[in-house]
Amino acid sequence: MKSYEVQIWEIGKRADRKARPWRVRWAVSSQRFEEMFRTKALAHSFRAELIQAANAGEPFDPATGRPVSEARTKNPTTWYAHSRAYVEMKWPRAAAKTRRSIVEALTSITVTLTRPTKRGRPDDALLREALYLYGLNPRRWSDEIPADHAAALAWLETASLPVVELDSPAMVRRVLDSLCVRLDGKPAAASTVQRKRATFYNALGYAVELELIDSQPGRPGPVDGPRGRTVHRPAGGGEPGPGRHAAGGGEISRQTGRQGDGVPRLPLLRGHEALGSGGPAAGGLRPSRALPRLRDGLRRPGGGEAFGVLRSREDRIPLGSFGARRDRPARRVALDR
């Protein structure tokens, strides 16, 4: 927690103190603090530091009464050291693919969270290889590390940024932007970005648990990375094909994505929604969702009506890829939530 409510009083002298009589008093968010000094010059110097931090607009920590910058100097834990601790905590209970996913995400993040001006920086490919094979792999921590990998990890121990630097939204944005780009410079897949972001915020939560940072940094705005495409449907008659729907009353725009079969995936109908003359496909339902049981609640248009109505409380969607593994158990999804 941070506070900008700081009040600093004049230096006082206590007659009942012989060794350190000079006192500096200040308050942060109504919490009072004081420090005793042997000479008045030392008290003036300490008070001047407090005033300088307050005038610079720097937040103070209500728990200690000191500027946040001072807490940073007292907490030198680097992101690389924290990543190793996080991997060690997760490793015993994680499956093999989960372990690989965690190490891959932390490798990308750790390479990003380094000082760019640090001399002797190894090649990024060498850094990633050293981290993936040895630095973030608990099974190989006791193995003998090759000279080039050992040198890369030694440089990383001194060049890695402190964890407390991540209280800055700009630093968090720097990490999130790096996760949206592949090594060849092309945009990463949306699923990859989501998986690495989850690992990043999970590691930040563990840093809060270890009291390395006060609180998990707030998540910034949307990342300019992979996302669903927007489909515009003009007014007028419906068009054939899955997921096509046209309403006679204006343009409709929905966020969609694509499955591996290339069929647009549209939002599920909720409660009572109108369907066009095209039936379930025109209403935005995938074939796997338009199951035979829904026909009982479908009132087709007629008598001059422009739309039919589908009434259903729930649907059962087969798991697995479309058109495959029909013997797998179904998942129940409520439509009226």
Secondary structure, 3 states (H helix, E strand, C coil): CCECCEEECCCEECCCCCCCCEEEEEEECCEEEEEEECCHHHHHHHHHHHHHHHHCCCCECCCCCCEHHHHHHHCCCEHHHHHHHHHHHHHHHCCHHHHHHHHHHHHHHHHHCECCCCCCCCCHHHHHHHHHHHHCCHHHCCCCCCHHHHHHHHHHHHHECEHHHHHCHHHHHHHHHHHCECCCCCECCHHHHHHHHHHHHHHHHHHHHCCCCCCCCCCCCCCCCCCCEEEEECCCCCCCCCCCCCCCCCCEEEEEEECCCCCEECCCCCCEEEECCCCCCCCCCCCCCCCHHHHHHEECCCCCCCCEEEECCEEEEECCCCCCCCCCCEEEEECCC
